[in-house]
Amino acid sequence: MSPYAQPPNKCGAVADHNGYLPGEQPTGMNESTLCHPIIDGELLLIRKQRGLGEGNLVGPGGKVEDGETAMEAARREVREELRVEATGVEKRGEFGFHFRDDTPDDDSMYVHVFTADGIEGTPQATEEAVPEWHTAEDLPYDEMWVDDRIWMPHMLDGQTFTGTFVLTDEGDAMHRYEMDLGVDF
Ligand SMILES: Nc1nc2c([nH]c(=O)n2[C@H]2C[C@H](O)[C@@H](COP(=O)(O)OP(=O)(O)OP(=O)(O)O)O2)c(=O)[nH]1
C-alpha cells in the first residue's frame, strides 16, 4: 500500500496512480526526515559532511529511529546536527526518492519534509553538518540535490505536497518525477 495521501492537484510528469512505474514499488523503506527553518526570508541549510548526499547543501535531517515519530526525528536531527532547537515545526511534505538506472529499486528513501519558523540557540558546526543561511528567494540549487529546485519553491511558497522522484543510482540526475500539491497531513 502506498504511504501517500491522495491529493487533489497534480503537477509534473505522469506515472501510475501512486507515482510508481511497474517494478518501482520500494522493497524496503528507509524512513528519513528533512527540516527547514525559515526565518525572516532566510533558509537554514547544512553543508553535509558525510553520508548520503555528502558535500550537498541540504536541510538538516536523517533517519527515523524506532519508537519515534517523524516529527520527533526531524527535531532530534536538527538538535544533533546544528545544536539548536527547532520551533514551530510543521509537516509540509512526503517524498519517495528512488535511485535506479537498470537495477531493481531496493534503495528507496521515504522522506518526511518539515519547516520550522524559529530556532532556539545559535547553529554550530558539527561532524555531520556545517550551517549555512541562504536567502530563500535566491538559493544555490546547483549545490543541492537535483530535485530540490522542483519542490523547494513550493515549500517556500507555503504549499504542502507529496512526490515521487526517480534519480540515477548516483543521485546526480533525474529520470522523472511526479508531484502533488495541496495535501492534508
Ligand atoms: N533535499 C534533499 N534531501 C534528500 C534527497 N534525497 C535524500 O535522501 N535526502 C536526504 C534525506 C535525509 O535527510 C538524508 C539521507 O538520509 P539518511 O537517513 O541516510 O541521513 P544521514 O546520512 O544523515 O543519516 P543519519 O543522520 O540518520 O545517520 O538525505 C533529495 O533528493 N533532496
The ligand as a Gaussian input file, in Angstrom:
#p B3LYP/6-31G(d) Opt

LIG

0 1
 N       16.959000      17.820000      -0.187000
 C       17.077000      16.512000      -0.452000
 N       17.373000      15.670000       0.542000
 C       17.470000      14.378000       0.224000
 C       17.293000      13.886000      -1.062000
 N       17.454000      12.537000      -1.033000
 C       17.739000      12.219000       0.250000
 O       17.930000      11.083000       0.698000
 N       17.748000      13.346000       1.019000
 C       18.001000      13.497000       2.435000
 C       17.015000      12.823000       3.314000
 C       17.834000      12.582000       4.548000
 O       17.823000      13.753000       5.353000
 C       19.245000      12.373000       4.015000
 C       19.650000      10.959000       3.819000
 O       19.074000      10.142000       4.741000
 P       19.914000       9.353000       5.794000
 O       18.919000       8.734000       6.679000
 O       20.894000       8.471000       5.119000
 O       20.639000      10.564000       6.526000
 P       22.038000      10.576000       7.194000
 O       23.079000      10.082000       6.255000
 O       22.203000      11.971000       7.688000
 O       21.854000       9.525000       8.326000
 P       21.681000       9.682000       9.886000
 O       21.874000      11.117000      10.286000
 O       20.317000       9.202000      10.176000
 O       22.753000       8.801000      10.385000
 O       19.279000      12.972000       2.746000
 C       16.982000      14.786000      -2.083000
 O       16.810000      14.422000      -3.250000
 N       16.877000      16.104000      -1.739000

